[in-house]
Amino acid sequence: MALMGCTPDLNWRQTGFEGTNFKTELPCKPDRTTRQVPLGGLPVDLQVAGCESGSAMVAVMTAALPPGTDANAVLQGWQQATLANMVAQEPRRQAWVRSGMLPLPEAQRVNAQGLRADGQTVNVQAVWSAFVEGDHVRLVHAAVYDRKAPTELADTLFESLKP
């Protein structure tokens, strides 16, 4: 039983993102990528760190918005696109604000069930939030996708998000 806490599936490690003080902890060694994507109709550099932990896919994404951008509207659009992409069924939402994060209406934790690209059922627990960084706002999205409800894994991930 003592060895179960040392399994590679839950080998938590701190992960940072280039050009920001934003940090999180991931339960496995992350793969990383940065790509330009349209968020809120604006091209932004989206940094992604993610990995597979057991049967779960864990991902944390962040992007800096240009000054003056409506962060709440962009968070809303990001949520809608994510949930539509997985054909989410009756997402359950609750406000999600942590120390250092902005108390925006669309800063939320969402639990939903939907479909993977291969048609298999998937459960997701995800958060979207934002914080002020210098002269701009940085958006954060973290998610855990699994065939079962990944509550404990998601709780630990979300608590580790630090601006």
N, C-alpha and C positions, 0 to 999 in steps of 0.2 A: 504494500500500500504506500509506503514512503516514496517509492520510485515514481508513482503516478504524478506527483507534483513536478517531476523533472522531465516529463515527456516533451519531445520536440514540438508537439502540437501546441503547447502553451509555453513557449520560451520567450517571455515578454522582454522587449528591448526598446529603449528610447530611440525615436526617429525624428530627425529634424528635416527642414525644407530649405533649399537654397534661397538666400536673399531675405530671409525672415527669421524672427526669433520663435516662430510657431513650432511647437513640438507635440509629439504624441507618443504613445507606446503601442507597439504592435506585438501580437503573440507569436510572430515568426519572422524570419529574415525577409524583408520586403523587396519586391521588384519595384523599380522606379521608372517613371517616364515623365516627360514634360512635352506638352503639345499645345498648339494654339487652337482654341475652340471658341465658338460664338456663345457668349453668355449675355443675355439681355440685349442681343443685337450688336454687341461689341466684341471684337476679337481680344481674347485674354490668354495669357500663358497659364495653363492648368497643370499644376504639379500633382502627380499621383504616386502614392506609395501603397502597395497592396501585397497580400500573400494569401496562401491557403493554409488553414489551421484545422486539421482533421477534415471534416466534411464542409467546413465554412470557408467562404471567401470574405476577406476583410480588406477594406479599402478606405483610405483617407485622401481627400483631395482638397487643394487650396488654390486660390487665385486672387491676385490683387486687382481691384477695380480702379479704373481711372478716376481721379478726383471729380466729385460732383455727380457720380452715378448713383441712382436710387438702388441701394443695396437690398432693401426689402423687396422691391419688384423683381430684382434678379434672383433672389432666393426663391420667391414664389414660382417663377418660371422654371428654375432648376428642379424644384420639387415636382412640378407638374410633368416635366419631360421625363424625369426618372421613373415616376409612378406609371405614366402612360406607356413607357417602353417595356415595363414588365407586366403590363395589363393588371395592375394592382386591384384587388377586390376590397372594397370598403376599408380604406386606410384609416387607422385610428391615430389621431394627432393630439399632442399636448405641447404646451409651451416648453421651451428648453433654453434656459439662460444659465450661464456659469460665470464665475468671477472673471472679469476682463472682457466678456462678450457683450455685444450690444443687445438691449432688450427689444428687439424688433418683433412685430407680430408674426412674421414668417420664420423666426428662429424657433424651430420645432423639432420634436422627436416624433417619428412616424413608425408605426408597426403595420405591416401589410403582408398579404399573401398574393402571389402572382405566378408568373411563368418565366422560366429561363428561356434563352434563345432556342434550346432544343425541345421546348414544350413541357419539360418537367416542372412540377410545382416547386416553388421556392418561397421561403419566408424571409422578410427583410426587416431589420430594425435599423433606422437611419436617423441622423441628425443633420440639420443645416443651421449654420450660425454665421456670425460676422464679428469682427473687432476692428478698432481703429489702429492703423499702423502708419505712423508718420503723417503724410498728407493725403492718405487714401484709406479705403476700407478693404480688408482682406476677408474673403469668404472662405468658409470651411464646410465641408461635407464629409461625413464618415458613415460607413455602412457595413453591416454584417449580413451576408446572404447565406442561408443554410436551408436544408430540407426540413429541419425542425426549428422551432422558435429559439433563436440564439440569445436569450435574454441575459444570461450571466456574462457571456463573452462580450456582448454589446455594452452592458453596464460598465465593465472594466475599461473597454476602449473609450467610451464617451467621457468617462471621468478623467481620462489621461490627456484630453485635449487641452493644451495650455498656450494661450496667446503670448 
